[in-house]
Amino acid sequence: MRKLFGTDGIRGVANSELTPELAFKMGRIVASLLGSGDSTPHPFFLLGRDTRLSGTMLEGALAAGITSAGLDVRLLGIVSTPAVAFLTVQLKAAGGVMISASHNPVPDNGIKFFNGQGFKLPSDLEAEAERLYFTGDDQLPRPTGRDVGCSFRAEKALQHYLSFLKRQAPELKGLKIALDCAHGSLCRIAPRLYRELGAEVIPLSSTPHGGKINVNCGSTNPASLQRAVKEKGAHLGLAFDGDGDRLIAVDEGGQVVDGDTIMAVCAAYLKEKNKLRGGRIVATVMSNGGLDLAGEEHGFTVLRTEVGDRYVLEEMLRGHYVLGGEQSGHIIFSDIMAAGDGLLTSLQLLKVMVGKGEPLSSLAAIMRRLPQLLVNCRVKNKEGWEKNRHIAEAVKAAQEKIGRGRVFIRASGTEPLIRIMLEGEDSALLEGLSRELAATVEQEMGV
């Protein structure tokens, strides 16, 4: 059981749980682990952040930790998580680190490490990093003199990433696109990219503002984007999260198009073009059963993994599959980039729209969703719920009542929440069962 690393790096309330002391020490540890195998004359790390108010505090602490281990740090400034992953590979860095809590609330922050291949740290390396963190005596190398690392500003490196995205994009002249950047990482990048590709851009929540990041905007709250699309007559809307690795779309009629539907649209298109290797896509257990129905109709199969993009990517790499992702809009096109990227996903979706000459509403009709309900229960302690007899009995009873459908419970990897997902054909039944299950979980695990 990890004490620091969750499903997506280290997260917590900044300066309370995620302290600068923790950031310094973990930066020092991971830099030592990754830098030890680097044969370049002076290995370096890339360091990016989103707009959160605590970002500069943690940036300074991480940079100090990394340079104390003898590695240089190139500071990218405000960038997206996928940009850090991409540039880590492109610039041949020993590793990369992104300071962001993604879609979490303003007070939170997080640290996401990448190895030199642009992948999140493997589990064994996370375990070793935690072991060293909780070891009282720091025996890691501590160079002096000319061997101490230095920090450099490197914001211009972002142009490599933008050039890469443009190579994946269709011509967008004549399209009107509403963009919700969640006051986060993509505020400057996304509007610029789409304008340079020829689109007319309607920007929303596009000012970098750490006090407003993800607040009533972005991929977790697209209501304002839905209104803007209809009021401004946009062809579609695109909503990103705070660090830019997720995408939720809105069609021309203001209807939300989530990650499952985006995957279905792209999978069917790739299948038509004979580019869907193995005829399979990878999704998590949380994806809607309608994705499987779409696959049956359009000739692709859905493989399911645990929740978390790392598990999706692991399965994709194992089977050499080209498309996978999550309902939340975290989608991976592994032949193009081995990380979820909201901008890249939006460009692939637009490629289908332009290629087929159809509006998004028509493409999205491929997905006939089964009613699905997700409830988040805030708890005092999320550990041990799997062994709780009362919760297990409540889940079993709910499954029997649903019949053709699913009941799935898991602990959040990033927040003190237990998530309950119910899926079936009767929405009213799901509502009643969700209340019963939530009451049981809260009673057993505390609130």
TORGU-789276 format. One record per residue (C-alpha): x, z, y. Coordinates in steps of 0.001 Angstrom, whole numbers, plus 500000, padded with zeros to 6 digits. Layout:
residues N
XZY...
//
This chain:
residues 447
500000500000500000501476498939503343501570501543506124502371499141508969501792495538507893498217494353507407496921490900506472498212489488509762501277491417510861501292494836512521498381495792514777497133498816516645496229500205520035499186499331522261501332502250523451499400504621521189499630503277517639501726500192518356504423501791520494507512500252522115509592502515519866507968500946516795508473497456518216512149498117518973512894499472515520510934496794513633512505494032515738515921495392514843515066495602511150513503492139510749516258490495512800518851492110510530517031490975507391516491487380508519519719487000510463521916488137507587521308484895505693521697482600508714524885480521508665524676479282512291527402480542514680524990482679516726521501482946515175518519483507517447514869484501517420511981482949519334509623485412521006506181484565522408503169486544523581499561486156524639498173487394527962497504491031527007498535493620529569500778495367527036502567492130526125505541492487528465506104496081527365506322495058523711508288491922524576511020494030526156511114496425523216511264493667520599513930491752522514516037494923522748515695495548519017516567491982518056519574491740520392520838495132519177521111493529515732523354490810517176520864487953517460519910486146520648516310485962521830514716482928523454511657484066525403508856481502525266506507483419527565502761482965527091502251480627524138500050480377521066500904481829517672501113478366516008503436477196518781505867479989517872505654479081514168506190475376514909509083475886517329510805478326514973511222475447512534511771472746515153514555474631516948516107476010513732515673479659514693516463482463512251512943483736512835510082483980515283507812486719516526504476486565518339503023489479520282499251489234519938496239490926518418494469487565518100490701488115518502490917491933518724489790493930521803491889494215524980493582497590524233494965496325520900498105494344520350500066493092517383503385491792516136503526488734513866506887487771512379507827484337511017510811483405508883512999480380509569510543478106507717507714479098510051505904481144507400504687484705507759507020487156506066506583487312502279505237490561500869508570491680499434510259491309502828507465493244504538507910495981501945511659496110502561511109496210506330508747499158505938511172500948503614513937500637506203511580501699508993510680504944507264514278505653506239515567508327508558519174507134508862519665503717510534522546502040508682521857498530509991524659496633511751525162497568515399527521495001516971529326495611520244531078493560522952530627489833522656528668490221519420525670491863521105522717489465521401521367488166524701517897487144525951517168483793527607514046482274529125513005479165527174509520478183528393510473474486528489510674474473524690506862474274524700507114470570525519508302469933521927505048471454520677502853469455523058504598466211522115503984467010518455500260467575519086499918464305520978501268462440517960498364463838515901495686462962518457493247460078518836492519458405522195490006460645524018489184458484527020485458458634527773484915462010526090483739465030528049484991468246526421484200471841527372487077474239526600486813478012526230490354479405526190489358483099525926491623484016528882494423483877526342497376481889525075495904478401525555494731478700529168497476476466530507498171474423527368494716473238526212493293471797529471496571470005530129496720468521526626493181467137526682493521465709530184496739463945529206494900462486526200492285461001528521489368463416528194487300464864531009487767468627530736485275471370531616487358474588531574485856478003530783487666481354530626490779479348531377492636481740533678495343483824531933493967487352532205495053490151529882492175492369530973489575489778529965491104488293526812488344487702524210485778489569526358482427487753526025484255484469525473486349482541522998485799481800519322484186485183518631481598484778521403480813481113522154477475481713523931478766480690527380480344477590525866477048476644524235475296476853527611478031474879529370477946472045526835474214471544527357474248472023531130477232469733531745476301467098529173479561467474527246480140465597524002481303468843522413482770472271523144485892473887521723486377477660521657489735479248520837490720482867520255493242484899522223496330483574520439495133480043519767495172479900515976491382479661515540488787477103516556485006477270516701483289474090517917479926473474519596478080470177519142476472468159521942473199470030521456474832473443521866474858474369518172477841476289516791480031474459514255482098477101512437485210476881510286483302476165507082481521473189508644484733471889510221486402472030506797483464470217505184483571467455507826487341466997507540487347467225503729484707464499503377486623462268505806489933462808503998488204462108500689486883458803502070490418457866503116491886458902499722493973461547501494492447464705499995495137465475497426493662466766494191490133466456495567490234470152496445490201472365499504490998476085499691488680478651501284488225482407501038485536484441499323483848484801502734483136481074503130479502480076502883478125478743499616476977475681501528480593474537501514480434474265497725477150472322497988478753469906500470481651469478498067479318468610495186477674465933497327480862464427498777483265464687495859485495467665496588485900471090495008486320474444496773488908476917495493488520480487496766491093483171497573491185486662499006490471486982502735493492486139504872495159482904505873498361483896504031496449483787500727494879480443501634498304478999502439499852480401499247497182478668497151497570475444499131501322475405498592500880476224494893498531473284494319499920470973497018496504470870498696496217469462502221493253471359503670492226474995503629490971477746505879488478480404506807484951480524508174486377482136511322487973478812512262491498479522511066492215476171509371495417474722507903496338471054507521499424471651505423500723468057505457500991468339509234501790472003509833502047475048507563500082477345509876496567477573511247496411476001514699493274475815516842494513472867518886495633470879515849492305471587514130490383470389517172492395467155517223491708466537513528487999467112514118488044464712517068489881462171514920486887462185512557484417461849515474486331458952517012487059457300513648483456457364512480481922456855515928479417459655515340478443462708517408479459466113516092475853467058515286475588464124512897478873464982511180477987468684510943474787467875509064476992467607505966476807471406505716473554472990504533474285476660505064472950479362502784471732482345504829474661484700505214474935488057506913478112489891507909478044493560508934481056495494510227481000499227509545483400501268511677484762504113509530487148507035509823489109506010506747488892502620505035491121503587502096489643504223498665486244502617499176486773500488496041486697503623493847483649505178495494480879505437492894477986505460495372479210502313497125479719500548493782476175501442492671474712500232495985476564496910495688475372496425492105471760497132493079471956494717496017473425491957493837470605492317491335467998491999494104469623488920495669469819486995492408471335483624493324473781484756495991476692487079496652477521490576497856481082491076498991482733494116500581486279494440501850488318496564504220489582494829507359493315494255507333493603494725511094490885497187512223489249500469510994486317498521509574484702497865506236483084494436506218479928493728504211478942490136503495475659489143501861474610485602500991471388484345499490468278482274500075466048485004501581467172486066505081464691488935505338465916490386502055469536490144503245468662492039506446467131494936504521469924495118501978472601495003504697471106498075506385471030499953503096474617499045502228475891499865505719474230503280505612475861504014502246479313502919503415479092504954506636477851508015504798480624507838502197483559506807504422482682508565507675482031507204511173
//
